Amino acid sequence: MNKRECVILITIYEEKNITKAADRLFVSQPTLTYKLQQLERQYNTKILNRGRHGVQFTQQGEYLVDFARSTLQRLDSLEQALWDMDETLYGTVRLSVARAYALYRLPTILNGFSEEHPQVNFVVDTGLNLNLIQEVFKGDSHIGIVRGEHHWGFEQMTIGVEEMCVLSKEPIKFEDLPHLHRITYNTDPALNMVIENWWKQNFSAPSKVNLHLDNMETAKRMALEGLGYTIVPSIVVEKNQHYISLLDKNGAPLLWRTWFLYRKESLEISAVREFVHYLHEVCTT
């Protein structure tokens, strides 16, 4: 099985839909279907079944997907070993990154690293903490950048500390929050818990939620249009925007931390090792 065939199988398995997989791979649906049929003929087995709710992989198909993942990792290791023989740093670093960090901090970091090592490529996946941690644990990503408290038994380091704050178009008073419109959004459960625990410690009445959105950035934009206030980490607050820093029960700023984490074996890849060193330098100085 070659690299392209591995990618095809894994993508179909992840999407559970031929059309979505074809879009992700930038090929037509008939082309992807034909390639899948070729694989079934090549291995003389049924790989998947189609249904009204997408595709389901057979037992043989599941085995082939596991084999494809293992093969891709071995090919990556082979390419990296060959590149390591050259003085120029080559390779691909796979990152799993919290969405807010990917939007507000990661571009500057990648740009700085790429100026020093232009032959290194990056593949970046974004999502919620649990999914990001699982991707690093399984080896699908080399490095994870996650936010808040989490469980991770391998290498990790704090690379950022932010204050939680109330963001609004115009200045507002802390004591008025229960009476004003609030904008909420889908986010990591850990962040939701921090915000809701803080609210219960400071107010007896629930907040007046008038708008709920699917992500933090949209909530921020709505707040800046005057539709209400939203509670966010300070990473999203830009210059000249009005905000109130939240305090914990001891009167100290309510903080939200960002971590990068990895498994030690990933450092065997020179591009990953160099990027980890770079994160240490730029995020801890």
C-alpha positions in Angstrom: 0.0 0.0 0.0 1.5 3.3 -1.1 1.3 6.6 0.8 -1.6 8.0 -1.3 -3.7 4.9 -0.7 -3.0 5.1 3.0 -4.2 8.7 3.1 -7.4 7.8 1.1 -8.3 5.0 3.5 -7.7 7.1 6.6 -9.6 10.1 5.2 -12.7 8.1 4.3 -12.6 6.4 7.8 -12.4 9.8 9.5 -15.1 11.5 7.4 -17.5 8.4 7.3 -18.7 9.9 4.0 -17.3 9.5 0.4 -18.3 13.0 -0.7 -16.8 14.8 2.3 -13.6 12.7 1.9 -13.4 13.5 -1.8 -13.7 17.3 -1.0 -11.0 17.0 1.7 -8.7 15.2 -0.7 -9.5 17.6 -3.6 -10.7 14.8 -5.9 -14.0 14.0 -7.5 -16.3 11.5 -5.9 -16.2 9.1 -8.8 -12.4 9.2 -8.8 -12.4 8.4 -5.1 -14.9 5.6 -5.5 -12.9 4.1 -8.3 -9.7 4.1 -6.2 -11.6 2.4 -3.4 -12.8 -0.3 -5.8 -9.2 -0.8 -7.0 -8.1 -1.3 -3.4 -10.9 -3.9 -2.8 -9.9 -5.8 -5.9 -6.2 -5.6 -5.0 -6.8 -7.1 -1.6 -9.8 -9.2 -2.7 -12.0 -8.0 0.2 -14.9 -5.7 1.0 -13.5 -2.6 2.7 -16.7 -0.7 3.6 -20.5 -0.7 3.2 -22.5 2.3 2.3 -25.7 3.3 4.1 -28.1 6.2 4.5 -26.0 7.6 7.3 -22.6 7.3 5.6 -20.2 4.5 5.3 -19.3 1.7 7.7 -16.0 -0.2 7.5 -15.9 -4.0 7.6 -13.6 -5.8 9.9 -11.2 -6.2 7.1 -11.5 -2.5 6.3 -10.8 -1.6 10.0 -7.7 -3.7 9.8 -6.5 -2.0 6.6 -7.0 1.5 8.2 -4.9 0.5 11.2 -2.3 -0.8 8.7 -2.4 2.4 6.7 -1.8 4.5 9.9 1.1 2.4 10.8 2.5 2.5 7.3 2.2 6.3 7.2 4.1 6.6 10.5 6.9 4.3 9.2 7.1 6.3 5.9 7.4 9.6 7.8 10.2 8.0 9.9 12.0 6.9 6.8 11.7 10.3 5.2 12.9 12.0 8.3 15.9 9.6 8.7 17.0 10.4 5.2 16.5 14.2 5.7 18.5 14.0 9.0 21.5 13.0 6.9 21.4 16.5 5.3 22.6 19.6 7.1 19.4 21.4 6.1 16.5 20.8 8.4 13.6 19.1 6.6 10.4 17.3 7.6 6.8 17.8 8.6 5.7 18.7 12.1 2.1 17.8 12.9 0.4 20.0 15.5 -2.9 19.7 17.4 -3.8 23.2 18.6 -6.6 24.8 20.6 -8.6 27.1 18.2 -8.0 30.4 20.0 -4.3 29.8 20.2 -4.1 28.8 16.5 -5.9 32.0 15.6 -4.1 34.5 17.9 -0.6 33.2 18.6 0.4 30.3 16.4 0.8 32.3 13.1 3.6 34.4 14.6 5.3 31.4 16.1 5.2 29.4 12.8 6.4 32.5 10.8 9.4 32.9 13.1 10.4 29.3 12.9 9.9 29.1 9.1 12.3 32.0 8.7 15.0 29.9 10.3 14.0 26.6 8.8 12.1 27.2 5.5 12.2 23.5 4.5 10.1 22.3 7.4 6.4 21.9 6.8 3.5 22.0 9.2 0.1 20.2 9.4 -2.2 21.9 11.9 -5.3 20.4 13.4 -7.6 22.4 15.7 -10.3 21.2 18.2 -11.2 20.7 21.8 -8.7 19.7 24.5 -9.8 16.0 24.7 -9.5 15.4 21.0 -6.1 17.2 20.8 -4.7 15.2 23.7 -5.8 12.0 22.2 -4.2 12.8 18.8 -0.8 13.4 20.5 -1.2 10.3 22.7 -2.0 8.1 19.6 0.9 9.6 17.6 -1.3 11.3 15.0 0.3 14.6 16.1 3.8 15.3 17.3 2.9 18.3 19.6 -0.3 19.4 21.2 -1.1 23.0 22.4 -4.0 22.9 24.8 -5.6 25.3 27.3 -6.7 25.0 30.9 -6.3 22.0 33.2 -6.0 18.5 31.8 -4.6 15.1 32.4 -1.3 14.3 30.6 1.3 11.9 31.9 4.2 12.8 29.5 6.2 15.9 28.7 4.5 19.3 29.0 5.3 23.0 29.7 3.3 26.1 30.3 3.7 28.5 27.4 1.2 31.2 28.3 -1.0 32.6 31.1 -4.0 34.8 30.5 -6.6 36.5 32.6 -10.3 35.7 32.1 -12.3 38.9 31.4 -15.6 40.4 30.4 -15.5 41.9 26.9 -18.0 44.6 25.8 -18.4 47.4 23.2 -18.8 50.1 25.9 -17.5 50.2 29.5 -19.7 48.3 31.9 -19.8 47.9 35.7 -19.1 44.5 37.4 -22.3 44.8 39.5 -24.5 45.3 36.5 -23.5 42.0 34.8 -26.6 40.0 36.0 -28.9 42.7 34.5 -27.2 42.9 31.1 -27.4 40.7 28.0 -24.7 38.0 27.9 -23.3 36.2 24.8 -22.2 32.6 25.3 -20.5 30.2 22.9 -19.5 26.6 22.4 -16.0 25.9 23.9 -14.0 23.4 25.8 -16.0 22.0 28.8 -13.1 22.9 31.1 -13.4 26.6 30.2 -17.2 26.5 30.6 -16.7 25.1 34.1 -14.3 27.9 35.0 -16.7 30.6 33.8 -19.8 29.1 35.4 -18.1 28.4 38.7 -16.9 32.0 38.8 -20.4 33.3 38.1 -21.9 31.2 40.9 -19.3 32.5 43.4 -20.2 36.1 42.6 -23.9 36.2 41.7 -27.0 34.5 43.0 -29.0 35.0 39.9 -28.3 33.3 36.5 -26.9 35.5 33.7 -29.3 36.8 31.0 -28.1 34.9 28.0 -29.7 36.4 24.9 -27.3 34.9 22.2 -25.5 31.6 22.0 -23.0 31.0 19.2 -20.8 28.2 17.9 -17.4 29.7 18.7 -15.6 32.3 20.8 -14.4 34.5 17.9 -18.0 35.1 16.7 -19.1 35.8 20.2 -16.4 38.4 20.5 -17.5 40.1 17.2 -21.1 40.2 18.4 -20.1 41.7 21.7 -18.1 44.4 19.9 -21.2 45.2 17.9 -23.0 46.0 21.2 -25.3 42.9 21.3 -24.1 42.1 24.9 -21.0 41.1 26.8 -19.1 37.9 26.6 -16.6 36.2 29.0 -13.4 35.2 27.3 -9.7 34.7 27.9 -7.6 37.8 27.3 -5.9 36.2 24.3 -8.9 37.4 22.2 -8.8 41.0 23.5 -7.2 43.5 21.2 -5.9 47.1 21.8 -8.5 49.7 22.9 -11.3 47.1 23.5 -13.2 47.4 26.8 -12.9 44.6 29.3 -13.0 43.8 33.0 -10.6 41.3 34.5 -12.2 38.6 36.6 -11.0 37.9 40.1 -11.1 34.6 41.9 -12.4 34.2 45.5 -9.1 35.3 46.9 -9.1 38.5 44.9 -6.4 37.4 42.4 -6.8 37.4 38.7 -8.7 34.4 37.3 -6.2 32.7 35.1 -6.3 30.4 32.0 -3.1 28.6 31.1 -1.8 27.3 27.7 0.4 24.2 27.6 2.4 22.5 25.0 2.8 18.7 25.3 4.4 15.9 23.5 5.8 12.4 23.9 9.6 12.0 24.3 9.8 9.6 21.3 8.7 12.4 19.0 12.0 14.2 19.6 13.7 11.5 17.6 12.4 13.5 14.6 14.9 16.4 14.1 12.2 18.9 12.9 10.0 18.2 15.9 13.0 18.4 18.3 14.0 21.7 16.8 10.5 23.1 17.0 10.2 22.0 20.7 13.4 23.9 21.4 12.0 26.9 19.5 8.8 26.9 21.6 10.9 26.8 24.8 12.9 29.8 23.6 10.0 32.1 22.4 7.4 31.2 25.0 9.5 31.2 28.2 11.8 34.2 27.6 
